[in-house]
Amino acid sequence: MGVVFLYGASHLAGYHPEVVTLPSGLIIDLSVVIGVVGTLLAFALFVCTGMIYACLRFLREWNTPLTVINYILMGGSSGFILAALYSASAEPSQTNFFAGWAIIITLLAFLGRGASLVRNARLKPKSTMQTAIGVKHPYIVQRSMGMMGGSFNTREYFHGKSAAFLRAIKPTFLVLAFAVPLVLLALDINTSGLLGMAFVLQYIGLLAERWYFFAQANHPQNLYYQTIG
């Protein structure tokens, strides 16, 4: 964020000192260097953020390269749609470039997220009540979570919503985050109104997608803290 701020500040102030001139005569100024560094850092941010979850082996829904790939693609999709929206008013000649890449990246993000949903639907839990509490008896019924009220563990690692609510969220975010933006971008990539709708609706869809991402993870500790036998 700091590097992007410097990139914007250099353009706002008109500060473009020459860094190097290529043999072709193309001049590389400081703002270009800052922009390239900011772009690389943005990708690094997506990778590092995705790996926070992908590295957790005990949460099998997240422990896949698709987690990192989807962070990059969904972030890129949202960013390019916003860039297309901004360019439609600030620099119309660039709108086709940003909107075209927004369509491509959104489609790839849809395929990537769909692949992760298919993968996770096929997973079979490795943890059981026996492994959760370290008792090998074949018949175990837990009647209480072992405390009179909730705790950080019971609130932080389980969403508390019904199965019906969980099922409803998935098609909602698939439509809002991917299908609707693709349709709106296909209608007219030079219309600010449609680009604005695409960004806002996708943003809502991505919020729903993030909720589903966390809710879908079957944390083994929930076996221990369940309240119904």
C-alpha positions in Angstrom: 0.0 0.0 0.0 2.9 2.3 0.8 4.5 1.7 -2.6 1.2 2.3 -4.4 0.8 5.5 -2.5 4.3 6.6 -3.7 3.3 5.7 -7.3 0.2 7.8 -7.1 2.1 10.7 -5.4 4.8 10.7 -8.1 2.2 11.1 -10.8 0.2 13.7 -8.9 3.3 15.8 -8.3 4.6 15.2 -11.9 7.9 13.8 -10.5 9.3 11.6 -13.2 13.1 11.6 -13.1 14.8 9.4 -15.7 16.3 6.2 -14.3 17.6 4.6 -17.5 17.2 4.9 -21.3 16.9 1.6 -23.2 18.8 1.0 -26.4 15.5 1.5 -28.3 15.3 5.0 -26.9 12.5 4.2 -24.4 12.9 6.2 -21.2 12.3 4.4 -17.9 11.4 6.9 -15.3 11.1 6.5 -11.5 7.3 6.2 -11.5 7.6 3.1 -13.8 10.1 1.5 -11.4 7.8 2.2 -8.5 4.9 0.8 -10.4 6.7 -2.4 -11.3 7.8 -2.9 -7.6 4.2 -2.2 -6.4 2.9 -4.8 -8.9 5.3 -7.4 -7.7 4.6 -6.7 -4.1 0.8 -7.0 -4.8 1.4 -10.5 -6.2 3.6 -11.3 -3.2 0.8 -10.1 -0.9 -1.7 -12.4 -2.5 0.7 -15.4 -2.3 1.6 -14.8 1.4 -2.0 -14.2 2.4 -3.1 -17.4 0.6 -0.3 -19.4 2.2 -1.5 -18.4 5.7 -4.4 -20.8 5.0 -2.9 -23.2 2.5 -0.2 -24.2 4.9 -2.6 -25.5 7.5 -2.5 -29.3 6.9 -5.2 -30.1 9.5 -7.7 -28.0 7.6 -7.9 -30.0 4.4 -10.3 -27.7 2.7 -7.6 -25.0 2.6 -4.5 -27.2 2.3 -4.3 -27.0 -1.5 -2.5 -24.8 -4.1 -5.9 -23.8 -5.3 -6.2 -21.6 -2.2 -3.3 -19.4 -3.3 -4.3 -19.5 -6.9 -7.8 -18.3 -6.1 -6.5 -15.5 -3.9 -4.5 -14.2 -6.9 -7.3 -14.6 -9.4 -10.1 -13.2 -7.4 -8.0 -10.3 -6.2 -6.9 -9.7 -9.8 -10.5 -9.9 -11.1 -11.8 -7.3 -8.6 -8.8 -5.0 -9.2 -9.1 -5.1 -13.0 -12.8 -4.4 -12.9 -12.2 -1.4 -10.6 -9.4 -0.2 -12.9 -11.8 -0.5 -15.9 -14.4 1.6 -14.0 -11.8 4.3 -13.2 -10.4 4.4 -16.7 -13.8 4.7 -18.2 -13.9 8.3 -16.8 -10.2 9.1 -16.4 -8.7 7.5 -19.5 -11.3 6.0 -21.8 -8.6 4.8 -24.2 -7.4 2.3 -21.6 -10.8 0.9 -20.7 -10.7 -1.9 -23.3 -7.4 -3.1 -21.9 -8.5 -3.3 -18.3 -12.0 -4.6 -19.0 -10.7 -7.3 -21.4 -8.3 -8.6 -18.8 -11.0 -8.4 -16.2 -13.1 -10.8 -18.3 -10.2 -13.2 -18.7 -9.2 -13.2 -15.1 -12.8 -13.4 -13.8 -13.4 -16.4 -16.0 -10.2 -18.0 -14.7 -11.2 -17.2 -11.1 -14.6 -18.8 -11.7 -12.8 -22.0 -12.9 -10.4 -22.0 -10.0 -13.0 -21.5 -7.4 -15.2 -24.1 -9.0 -12.3 -26.6 -8.9 -11.8 -26.0 -5.2 -15.5 -26.5 -4.5 -15.5 -29.8 -6.4 -12.3 -30.9 -4.6 -13.7 -30.0 -1.2 -17.0 -31.8 -1.8 -15.0 -35.0 -2.4 -13.0 -34.8 0.9 -13.8 -37.3 3.6 -13.0 -36.2 7.2 -9.9 -37.9 8.7 -10.7 -36.7 12.3 -13.3 -38.5 14.4 -14.6 -38.2 17.9 -12.0 -40.9 18.9 -9.1 -39.0 17.5 -10.4 -35.6 18.8 -10.2 -36.7 22.5 -7.7 -39.5 22.2 -10.0 -42.4 23.2 -10.3 -45.4 20.9 -13.6 -46.8 22.2 -15.9 -47.4 19.2 -19.0 -45.8 20.9 -18.5 -42.3 22.3 -21.3 -39.8 23.0 -20.4 -36.3 24.1 -23.2 -34.6 26.1 -21.5 -31.3 27.0 -18.7 -29.1 25.7 -17.3 -29.1 29.3 -18.2 -25.6 30.2 -21.3 -23.7 31.2 -21.0 -21.1 28.3 -19.3 -20.4 25.0 -15.7 -19.5 24.7 -13.2 -18.3 22.1 -12.9 -21.8 20.7 -16.7 -22.3 20.3 -17.2 -18.8 18.7 -14.1 -18.4 16.5 -13.9 -21.8 14.8 -17.5 -22.5 13.8 -20.0 -20.3 12.0 -23.1 -21.3 13.9 -25.4 -21.1 10.9 -27.7 -23.8 9.6 -26.9 -26.3 6.9 -29.6 -24.6 4.7 -27.9 -21.2 5.1 -24.5 -22.7 4.2 -26.0 -24.3 1.0 -27.6 -21.0 0.0 -24.4 -19.0 0.3 -22.5 -21.0 -2.4 -24.7 -20.3 -5.4 -25.1 -16.7 -4.2 -21.4 -15.9 -4.3 -20.9 -17.9 -7.5 -23.5 -15.7 -9.2 -22.5 -12.4 -7.7 -18.7 -12.8 -7.8 -18.4 -14.4 -11.2 -21.5 -14.8 -13.4 -23.0 -11.3 -13.0 -19.7 -9.4 -13.6 -18.9 -11.5 -16.7 -22.4 -10.7 -18.1 -22.1 -7.0 -17.3 -18.6 -6.8 -18.8 -19.8 -8.6 -21.9 -22.7 -6.2 -22.4 -20.6 -3.0 -22.8 -17.2 -2.6 -21.3 -17.2 1.2 -22.0 -20.2 2.1 -19.9 -19.4 3.4 -16.4 -22.8 2.4 -15.0 -22.4 -1.2 -16.0 -18.8 -1.3 -14.8 -19.8 0.2 -11.5 -22.6 -2.4 -11.1 -20.1 -5.1 -11.9 -17.7 -3.9 -9.3 -20.2 -3.4 -6.5 -22.1 -6.7 -7.1 -18.8 -8.6 -7.3 -17.6 -7.0 -4.1 -20.7 -8.2 -2.3 -20.2 -11.7 -3.9 -16.6 -11.8 -2.8 -17.6 -11.0 0.8 -20.0 -13.9 0.7 -17.3 -16.1 -0.8 -14.9 -15.2 2.0 -17.5 -16.1 4.6 -18.1 -19.4 2.8 -14.4 -20.0 2.6 -14.0 -19.8 6.3 -17.3 -21.6 7.1 -16.6 -24.5 4.9 -13.4 -25.5 6.8 -14.1 -28.4 9.1 -11.9 -27.5 12.1 -11.1 -30.7 14.0 -11.5 -28.9 17.3 -15.2 -28.7 16.7 -15.5 -32.4 17.3 -14.2 -31.8 20.8 -16.4 -28.8 21.5 -19.7 -30.1 20.1 -22.6 -30.0 22.5 -25.0 -32.5 20.9 -24.2 -36.2 21.1 
